[in-house]
Amino acid sequence: MVALLVFGMIAGAGALLLATGVDSQARVAERLDASAQLRRAHALLSADMAQAVARPTRGGPTGQRPAFAGGGAGPIALLVRAGWDNPGGDPRPNLQRVEYRVEGGRLMRLTAAALDGGEPGNPLVLVEGVRVATARYRADEGWRDVWDPVDPTLLPRAIEINLTLAGGRSLTQRFMVAA
């Protein structure tokens, strides 16, 4: 009887240790996934902002989109970037229209196949669990909450993106534009 009691205590302790290890592994995997999402978002934002070009496009509600727009009720950033790879040699430019927006708690990157006209295709979800997203844009005279210059070819010098994630964690990143 004593041997069964000792065996039961050892088995219970072993099961508890195993459950704790499995829970810890699941939490580590979640944090690694969240970290990977943020690194991927940072890499894409950094590359897109650095390759922004002053090229307005046709389309949108006014008939013309500026080279860069963002803030207010619109997307975080709407821009045209250079350096779009074309490994297949398709008949298209190396410029690409890119849009960053937050919908349904997700930071997404949308791209359009055509600069002028066409609507963005399937979104690439970069970060899940975004509660609040704001952006500021650096102009010569200082930071602005909305980028809507009179000259549609003007680009901000930098963009600051603030994300409040699920769990209350806040993240602020700044990117040079057309550096």
C-alpha atoms as a printed R data frame, in Angstrom:
    type eleno elety resid chain resno       x      y       z
1   ATOM     1    CA   MET     A     1   0.000  0.000   0.000
2   ATOM     2    CA   VAL     A     2   2.819  2.375   0.905
3   ATOM     3    CA   ALA     A     3   4.562  1.563  -2.385
4   ATOM     4    CA   LEU     A     4   1.369  2.391  -4.324
5   ATOM     5    CA   LEU     A     5   1.033  5.677  -2.439
6   ATOM     6    CA   VAL     A     6   4.670  6.628  -3.178
7   ATOM     7    CA   PHE     A     7   4.248  5.590  -6.825
8   ATOM     8    CA   GLY     A     8   1.038  7.671  -7.083
9   ATOM     9    CA   MET     A     9   2.797 10.727  -5.649
10  ATOM    10    CA   ILE     A    10   5.732 10.358  -8.063
11  ATOM    11    CA   ALA     A    11   3.373  9.842 -11.031
12  ATOM    12    CA   GLY     A    12   1.323 12.907 -10.027
13  ATOM    13    CA   ALA     A    13   4.448 15.054  -9.712
14  ATOM    14    CA   GLY     A    14   5.681 13.786 -13.088
15  ATOM    15    CA   ALA     A    15   2.354 14.588 -14.763
16  ATOM    16    CA   LEU     A    16   2.362 18.087 -13.229
17  ATOM    17    CA   LEU     A    17   5.929 18.671 -14.420
18  ATOM    18    CA   LEU     A    18   5.039 17.485 -17.925
19  ATOM    19    CA   ALA     A    19   1.937 19.724 -18.081
20  ATOM    20    CA   THR     A    20   3.965 22.729 -16.928
21  ATOM    21    CA   GLY     A    21   6.572 22.032 -19.614
22  ATOM    22    CA   VAL     A    22   3.933 21.758 -22.338
23  ATOM    23    CA   ASP     A    23   2.266 25.014 -21.222
24  ATOM    24    CA   SER     A    24   5.612 26.812 -21.170
25  ATOM    25    CA   GLN     A    25   6.441 25.539 -24.644
26  ATOM    26    CA   ALA     A    26   3.074 26.798 -25.966
27  ATOM    27    CA   ARG     A    27   3.637 30.260 -24.436
28  ATOM    28    CA   VAL     A    28   7.149 30.440 -25.896
29  ATOM    29    CA   ALA     A    29   5.821 29.450 -29.333
30  ATOM    30    CA   GLU     A    30   3.142 32.197 -29.134
31  ATOM    31    CA   ARG     A    31   5.728 34.817 -28.205
32  ATOM    32    CA   LEU     A    32   8.072 33.688 -30.967
33  ATOM    33    CA   ASP     A    33   5.224 33.920 -33.500
34  ATOM    34    CA   ALA     A    34   4.339 37.424 -32.293
35  ATOM    35    CA   SER     A    35   7.983 38.469 -32.470
36  ATOM    36    CA   ALA     A    36   8.305 37.045 -35.994
37  ATOM    37    CA   GLN     A    37   5.187 38.981 -37.081
38  ATOM    38    CA   LEU     A    38   6.651 42.233 -35.768
39  ATOM    39    CA   ARG     A    39  10.046 41.594 -37.406
40  ATOM    40    CA   ARG     A    40   8.401 40.847 -40.756
41  ATOM    41    CA   ALA     A    41   6.224 43.964 -40.516
42  ATOM    42    CA   HIS     A    42   9.265 46.091 -39.648
43  ATOM    43    CA   ALA     A    43  11.269 44.684 -42.564
44  ATOM    44    CA   LEU     A    44   8.484 45.303 -45.093
45  ATOM    45    CA   LEU     A    45   7.683 48.787 -43.790
46  ATOM    46    CA   SER     A    46  11.353 49.727 -43.776
47  ATOM    47    CA   ALA     A    47  11.898 48.506 -47.346
48  ATOM    48    CA   ASP     A    48   8.706 50.104 -48.689
49  ATOM    49    CA   MET     A    49   9.321 53.468 -47.037
50  ATOM    50    CA   ALA     A    50  12.968 53.584 -48.142
51  ATOM    51    CA   GLN     A    51  11.944 52.930 -51.746
52  ATOM    52    CA   ALA     A    52   9.025 55.381 -51.890
53  ATOM    53    CA   VAL     A    53   8.968 57.496 -55.036
54  ATOM    54    CA   ALA     A    54   7.240 60.787 -55.818
55  ATOM    55    CA   ARG     A    55   4.863 59.340 -58.417
56  ATOM    56    CA   PRO     A    56   1.153 60.241 -58.101
57  ATOM    57    CA   THR     A    57  -1.282 57.722 -59.565
58  ATOM    58    CA   ARG     A    58  -4.683 57.896 -61.213
59  ATOM    59    CA   GLY     A    59  -7.747 56.528 -59.467
60  ATOM    60    CA   GLY     A    60  -9.507 56.950 -56.163
61  ATOM    61    CA   PRO     A    61 -12.497 59.188 -55.419
62  ATOM    62    CA   THR     A    62 -10.851 62.396 -56.731
63  ATOM    63    CA   GLY     A    63  -9.366 60.844 -59.856
64  ATOM    64    CA   GLN     A    64  -5.791 61.261 -58.614
65  ATOM    65    CA   ARG     A    65  -3.943 59.733 -55.687
66  ATOM    66    CA   PRO     A    66  -0.934 61.566 -54.256
67  ATOM    67    CA   ALA     A    67   2.471 59.902 -54.227
68  ATOM    68    CA   PHE     A    68   2.075 59.416 -50.468
69  ATOM    69    CA   ALA     A    69  -0.987 59.727 -48.229
70  ATOM    70    CA   GLY     A    70  -1.901 58.634 -44.751
71  ATOM    71    CA   GLY     A    71  -3.627 59.346 -41.486
72  ATOM    72    CA   GLY     A    72  -7.088 60.468 -40.530
73  ATOM    73    CA   ALA     A    73  -9.772 57.919 -41.366
74  ATOM    74    CA   GLY     A    74  -7.705 56.527 -44.251
75  ATOM    75    CA   PRO     A    75  -4.878 54.045 -44.373
76  ATOM    76    CA   ILE     A    76  -1.710 54.389 -42.305
77  ATOM    77    CA   ALA     A    77   0.245 54.809 -45.534
78  ATOM    78    CA   LEU     A    78  -0.546 54.751 -49.238
79  ATOM    79    CA   LEU     A    79   2.545 55.067 -51.413
80  ATOM    80    CA   VAL     A    80   4.280 54.117 -54.623
81  ATOM    81    CA   ARG     A    81   7.537 52.248 -54.249
82  ATOM    82    CA   ALA     A    82  10.324 51.359 -56.646
83  ATOM    83    CA   GLY     A    83  12.213 48.100 -56.780
84  ATOM    84    CA   TRP     A    84   9.333 45.702 -57.443
85  ATOM    85    CA   ASP     A    85  11.104 42.518 -58.546
86  ATOM    86    CA   ASN     A    86  10.012 41.004 -61.845
87  ATOM    87    CA   PRO     A    87  11.714 37.607 -62.062
88  ATOM    88    CA   GLY     A    88   9.204 36.367 -64.649
89  ATOM    89    CA   GLY     A    89   9.850 39.275 -67.025
90  ATOM    90    CA   ASP     A    90   6.164 40.218 -67.091
91  ATOM    91    CA   PRO     A    91   5.260 43.378 -69.044
92  ATOM    92    CA   ARG     A    92   4.873 45.708 -66.054
93  ATOM    93    CA   PRO     A    93   6.786 48.539 -64.408
94  ATOM    94    CA   ASN     A    94   9.131 48.137 -61.459
95  ATOM    95    CA   LEU     A    95   6.881 50.522 -59.491
96  ATOM    96    CA   GLN     A    96   4.183 49.221 -57.173
97  ATOM    97    CA   ARG     A    97   1.348 50.854 -55.253
98  ATOM    98    CA   VAL     A    98   1.406 49.755 -51.606
99  ATOM    99    CA   GLU     A    99  -1.075 50.431 -48.820
100 ATOM   100    CA   TYR     A   100  -0.825 49.757 -45.092
101 ATOM   101    CA   ARG     A   101  -4.031 49.697 -43.076
102 ATOM   102    CA   VAL     A   102  -5.525 48.209 -39.931
103 ATOM   103    CA   GLU     A   103  -8.843 46.387 -40.160
104 ATOM   104    CA   GLY     A   104 -10.362 43.893 -37.773
105 ATOM   105    CA   GLY     A   105  -7.404 44.063 -35.416
106 ATOM   106    CA   ARG     A   106  -4.892 43.213 -38.147
107 ATOM   107    CA   LEU     A   107  -2.129 45.319 -39.689
108 ATOM   108    CA   MET     A   108  -2.236 44.521 -43.397
109 ATOM   109    CA   ARG     A   109  -0.139 45.312 -46.463
110 ATOM   110    CA   LEU     A   110  -2.084 45.569 -49.709
111 ATOM   111    CA   THR     A   111  -0.554 45.887 -53.162
112 ATOM   112    CA   ALA     A   112  -2.075 46.677 -56.531
113 ATOM   113    CA   ALA     A   113  -0.984 44.986 -59.749
114 ATOM   114    CA   ALA     A   114  -1.452 48.247 -61.672
115 ATOM   115    CA   LEU     A   115  -0.254 51.667 -60.573
116 ATOM   116    CA   ASP     A   116  -3.114 53.576 -62.142
117 ATOM   117    CA   GLY     A   117  -6.638 52.413 -61.595
118 ATOM   118    CA   GLY     A   118  -6.604 48.837 -60.307
119 ATOM   119    CA   GLU     A   119  -7.739 47.938 -56.830
120 ATOM   120    CA   PRO     A   120  -5.451 46.299 -54.268
121 ATOM   121    CA   GLY     A   121  -5.344 42.513 -54.298
122 ATOM   122    CA   ASN     A   122  -5.350 40.075 -51.421
123 ATOM   123    CA   PRO     A   123  -4.005 41.604 -48.216
124 ATOM   124    CA   LEU     A   124  -0.940 40.228 -46.491
125 ATOM   125    CA   VAL     A   125  -1.646 40.123 -42.756
126 ATOM   126    CA   LEU     A   126   1.472 41.324 -40.953
127 ATOM   127    CA   VAL     A   127   0.418 41.637 -37.297
128 ATOM   128    CA   GLU     A   128  -2.585 40.152 -35.505
129 ATOM   129    CA   GLY     A   129  -4.144 41.566 -32.340
130 ATOM   130    CA   VAL     A   130  -3.765 45.293 -33.087
131 ATOM   131    CA   ARG     A   131  -6.093 47.299 -30.852
132 ATOM   132    CA   VAL     A   132  -5.096 50.812 -31.904
133 ATOM   133    CA   ALA     A   133  -2.854 52.047 -34.698
134 ATOM   134    CA   THR     A   134  -1.814 55.656 -35.260
135 ATOM   135    CA   ALA     A   135   0.764 57.297 -37.449
136 ATOM   136    CA   ARG     A   136   2.559 60.617 -37.661
137 ATOM   137    CA   TYR     A   137   4.384 62.018 -40.653
138 ATOM   138    CA   ARG     A   138   7.517 64.182 -40.549
139 ATOM   139    CA   ALA     A   139   7.451 67.324 -42.675
140 ATOM   140    CA   ASP     A   140  10.013 70.151 -42.825
141 ATOM   141    CA   GLU     A   141   8.076 72.073 -40.171
142 ATOM   142    CA   GLY     A   142   7.536 69.130 -37.796
143 ATOM   143    CA   TRP     A   143   5.287 66.140 -37.203
144 ATOM   144    CA   ARG     A   144   1.755 65.925 -38.650
145 ATOM   145    CA   ASP     A   145  -1.096 63.566 -37.832
146 ATOM   146    CA   VAL     A   146  -2.249 63.469 -41.466
147 ATOM   147    CA   TRP     A   147  -0.163 63.528 -44.632
148 ATOM   148    CA   ASP     A   148  -2.165 65.386 -47.277
149 ATOM   149    CA   PRO     A   149   0.159 67.911 -48.951
150 ATOM   150    CA   VAL     A   150  -1.051 70.394 -51.534
151 ATOM   151    CA   ASP     A   151   1.650 69.161 -53.932
152 ATOM   152    CA   PRO     A   152   0.784 65.490 -54.703
153 ATOM   153    CA   THR     A   153   4.456 64.658 -55.349
154 ATOM   154    CA   LEU     A   154   5.662 65.550 -51.843
155 ATOM   155    CA   LEU     A   155   6.794 62.751 -49.564
156 ATOM   156    CA   PRO     A   156   7.204 62.946 -45.806
157 ATOM   157    CA   ARG     A   157  10.759 62.706 -44.469
158 ATOM   158    CA   ALA     A   158   9.778 59.960 -42.026
159 ATOM   159    CA   ILE     A   159   6.782 58.106 -40.641
160 ATOM   160    CA   GLU     A   160   6.168 57.051 -37.051
161 ATOM   161    CA   ILE     A   161   3.771 54.166 -36.503
162 ATOM   162    CA   ASN     A   162   2.356 53.441 -33.039
163 ATOM   163    CA   LEU     A   163   0.670 50.100 -32.428
164 ATOM   164    CA   THR     A   164  -1.143 49.100 -29.251
165 ATOM   165    CA   LEU     A   165  -1.372 45.324 -29.243
166 ATOM   166    CA   ALA     A   166  -3.631 42.925 -27.394
167 ATOM   167    CA   GLY     A   167  -2.522 42.770 -23.791
168 ATOM   168    CA   GLY     A   168  -1.796 46.499 -23.729
169 ATOM   169    CA   ARG     A   169   1.738 46.267 -25.143
170 ATOM   170    CA   SER     A   170   2.678 49.385 -27.104
171 ATOM   171    CA   LEU     A   171   5.178 49.546 -29.955
172 ATOM   172    CA   THR     A   172   6.469 52.675 -31.702
173 ATOM   173    CA   GLN     A   173   8.611 52.478 -34.835
174 ATOM   174    CA   ARG     A   174  10.015 55.213 -37.071
175 ATOM   175    CA   PHE     A   175  10.978 54.777 -40.690
176 ATOM   176    CA   MET     A   176  12.834 57.094 -43.051
177 ATOM   177    CA   VAL     A   177  10.909 57.739 -46.247
178 ATOM   178    CA   ALA     A   178  12.854 57.651 -49.523
179 ATOM   179    CA   ALA     A   179  16.130 57.686 -47.605
